């Protein structure tokens, strides 16, 4: 993923996770099982910079 798509995906998943956590306090707490992992995955996507680096292939002779 490039910077723009990583930023959009990370922010969208963090916002979705926050919305689910908010609704879990109003309706039922089992929604926390979905909201918290979505937030964690969104933060990981947002701050993962190793994915943009391309490693060279080492060939054995």
N, CA, C and O of each residue as an XYZ file, in Angstrom:
244
protein
N       0.846     -1.183      0.000
C       0.000      0.000      0.000
C       0.884      1.236      0.000
O       1.941      1.264      0.630
N       0.447      2.225     -0.696
C       1.201      3.471     -0.624
C       0.675      4.325      0.533
O      -0.237      3.919      1.253
N       1.247      5.475      0.694
C       0.947      6.318      1.859
C      -0.513      6.748      1.910
O      -1.123      6.736      2.979
N      -1.077      7.126      0.774
C      -2.451      7.632      0.769
C      -3.447      6.522      1.095
O      -4.334      6.722      1.925
N      -3.319      5.368      0.464
C      -4.266      4.291      0.729
C      -4.105      3.746      2.142
O      -5.090      3.364      2.775
N      -2.849      3.706      2.651
C      -2.623      3.251      4.015
C      -3.260      4.212      5.014
O      -3.840      3.780      6.010
N      -3.157      5.503      4.752
C      -3.738      6.500      5.645
C      -5.261      6.432      5.626
O      -5.897      6.471      6.680
N      -5.843      6.333      4.454
C      -7.304      6.268      4.349
C      -7.842      5.005      5.022
O      -8.813      5.071      5.776
N      -7.224      3.867      4.755
C      -7.679      2.610      5.343
C      -7.501      2.609      6.854
O      -8.390      2.164      7.580
N      -6.369      3.099      7.333
C      -6.125      3.129      8.776
C      -7.089      4.038      9.506
O      -7.635      3.658     10.541
N      -7.306      5.229      8.986
C      -8.208      6.173      9.643
C      -9.647      5.674      9.586
O     -10.389      5.815     10.558
N     -10.047      5.091      8.455
C     -11.419      4.579      8.332
C     -11.675      3.435      9.305
O     -12.747      3.364      9.907
N     -10.712      2.545      9.466
C     -10.918      1.433     10.390
C     -10.871      1.896     11.842
O     -11.583      1.340     12.678
N     -10.056      2.893     12.165
C     -10.048      3.430     13.528
C     -11.381      4.098     13.842
O     -11.921      3.917     14.933
N     -11.915      4.868     12.900
C     -13.207      5.521     13.117
C     -14.315      4.481     13.267
O     -15.181      4.621     14.131
N     -14.295      3.435     12.429
C     -15.294      2.375     12.536
C     -15.202      1.682     13.894
O     -16.224      1.390     14.515
N     -13.986      1.422     14.352
C     -13.804      0.793     15.660
C     -14.304      1.666     16.792
O     -14.912      1.166     17.739
N     -14.058      2.963     16.710
C     -14.532      3.883     17.752
C     -16.059      3.940     17.767
O     -16.670      3.983     18.835
N     -16.672      3.940     16.586
C     -18.135      3.950     16.510
C     -18.708      2.676     17.111
O     -19.696      2.732     17.844
N     -18.108      1.534     16.815
C     -18.591      0.267     17.375
C     -18.419      0.247     18.892
O     -19.305     -0.225     19.605
N     -17.297      0.749     19.392
C     -17.087      0.802     20.845
C     -18.111      1.730     21.493
O     -18.628      1.425     22.567
N     -18.405      2.847     20.856
C     -19.397      3.782     21.395
C     -20.776      3.116     21.484
O     -21.469      3.245     22.494
N     -21.166      2.409     20.426
C     -22.464      1.746     20.449
C     -22.495      0.562     21.403
O     -23.568      0.159     21.852
N     -21.339      0.003     21.717
C     -21.316     -1.115     22.662
C     -21.683     -0.657     24.067
O     -22.266     -1.425     24.831
N     -21.352      0.579     24.419
C     -21.726      1.075     25.736
C     -23.214      1.395     25.811
O     -23.798      1.389     26.894
N     -23.828      1.673     24.661
C     -25.259      1.969     24.656
C     -26.115      0.713     24.553
O     -27.211      0.671     25.111
N     -25.632     -0.315     23.846
C     -26.479     -1.486     23.639
C     -25.975     -2.698     24.423
O     -26.587     -3.080     25.421
N     -24.899     -3.294     23.998
C     -24.382     -4.468     24.706
C     -22.863     -4.504     24.596
O     -22.277     -4.011     23.633
N     -22.249     -5.099     25.605
C     -20.794     -5.072     25.690
C     -20.110     -6.086     24.777
O     -18.889     -6.027     24.626
N     -20.845     -7.013     24.160
C     -20.199     -7.982     23.272
C     -19.676     -7.317     22.008
O     -18.841     -7.895     21.313
N     -20.146     -6.119     21.696
C     -19.619     -5.393     20.539
C     -18.175     -4.951     20.755
O     -17.463     -4.659     19.794
N     -17.743     -4.901     22.011
C     -16.344     -4.569     22.291
C     -15.399     -5.606     21.700
O     -14.258     -5.291     21.362
N     -15.881     -6.863     21.574
C     -15.056     -7.906     20.980
C     -14.760     -7.636     19.512
O     -13.794     -8.169     18.966
N     -15.578     -6.814     18.872
C     -15.344     -6.425     17.488
C     -14.667     -5.059     17.374
O     -13.812     -4.858     16.512
N     -15.043     -4.137     18.228
C     -14.547     -2.768     18.133
C     -13.081     -2.612     18.468
O     -12.349     -1.934     17.746
N     -12.643     -3.224     19.544
C     -11.254     -3.072     19.986
C     -10.264     -3.684     18.990
O      -9.265     -3.035     18.680
N     -10.491     -4.911     18.469
C      -9.547     -5.412     17.459
C      -9.523     -4.583     16.166
O      -8.477     -4.466     15.527
N     -10.659     -4.015     15.783
C     -10.677     -3.172     14.589
C      -9.823     -1.928     14.811
O      -9.121     -1.493     13.898
N      -9.872     -1.357     16.000
C      -9.035     -0.193     16.314
C      -7.557     -0.576     16.272
O      -6.738      0.164     15.727
N      -7.217     -1.728     16.844
C      -5.819     -2.175     16.871
C      -5.303     -2.420     15.448
O      -4.183     -2.031     15.115
N      -6.117     -3.063     14.619
C      -5.715     -3.313     13.234
C      -5.561     -1.992     12.479
O      -4.637     -1.845     11.679
N      -6.453     -1.033     12.726
C      -6.358      0.270     12.074
C      -5.095      1.011     12.446
O      -4.471      1.635     11.588
N      -4.706      0.958     13.706
C      -3.461      1.606     14.144
C      -2.262      0.916     13.507
O      -1.312      1.577     13.087
N      -2.304     -0.413     13.436
C      -1.203     -1.151     12.811
C      -1.081     -0.794     11.336
O       0.030     -0.594     10.845
N      -2.186     -0.711     10.626
C      -2.158     -0.339      9.208
C      -1.632      1.080      9.033
O      -0.851      1.349      8.121
N      -2.060      1.980      9.902
C      -1.683      3.382      9.783
C      -0.190      3.605     10.001
O       0.415      4.433      9.319
N       0.407      2.884     10.935
C       1.796      3.136     11.285
C       2.782      2.109     10.745
O       3.959      2.151     11.103
N       2.339      1.190      9.895
C       3.237      0.186      9.329
C       3.952      0.774      8.119
O       3.360      0.920      7.049
N       5.226      1.110      8.293
C       5.998      1.711      7.205
C       6.923      0.700      6.543
O       7.493      0.995      5.492
N       7.088     -0.479      7.124
C       7.968     -1.480      6.543
C       7.398     -2.036      5.246
O       8.141     -2.543      4.406
N       6.104     -1.945      5.081
C       5.464     -2.520      3.906
C       5.848     -1.783      2.628
O       5.817     -2.373      1.547
N       6.204     -0.525      2.730
C       6.531      0.265      1.550
C       7.936      0.012      1.021
O       8.253      0.406     -0.101
N       8.767     -0.628      1.801
C      10.135     -0.904      1.360
C      10.166     -2.190      0.531
O       9.524     -3.180      0.882
N      10.901     -2.163     -0.547
C      11.050     -3.332     -1.401
C      12.435     -3.914     -1.172
O      13.450     -3.237     -1.337
N      12.453     -5.174     -0.791
C      13.723     -5.836     -0.538
C      14.241     -6.469     -1.820
O      13.464     -6.956     -2.641
N      15.558     -6.458     -1.985
C      16.166     -7.079     -3.153
C      16.193     -8.587     -2.965
O      16.377     -9.088     -1.856
N      16.006     -9.293     -4.057
C      16.051    -10.749     -4.036
C      17.504    -11.207     -4.161
O      18.223    -10.823     -5.084
N      17.902    -12.022     -3.220
C      19.260    -12.557     -3.245
C      19.239    -13.905     -3.947
O      18.524    -14.816     -3.531
N      20.003    -14.029     -4.987
C      20.068    -15.288     -5.733
C      21.313    -16.071     -5.339
O      22.414    -15.530     -5.250
N      21.104    -17.346     -5.109
C      22.253    -18.218     -4.792
C      22.825    -18.748     -6.089
O      22.089    -19.137     -6.996
N      24.154    -18.760     -6.167
C      24.806    -19.252     -7.385
C      25.472    -20.577     -7.143
O      26.071    -21.144     -8.057
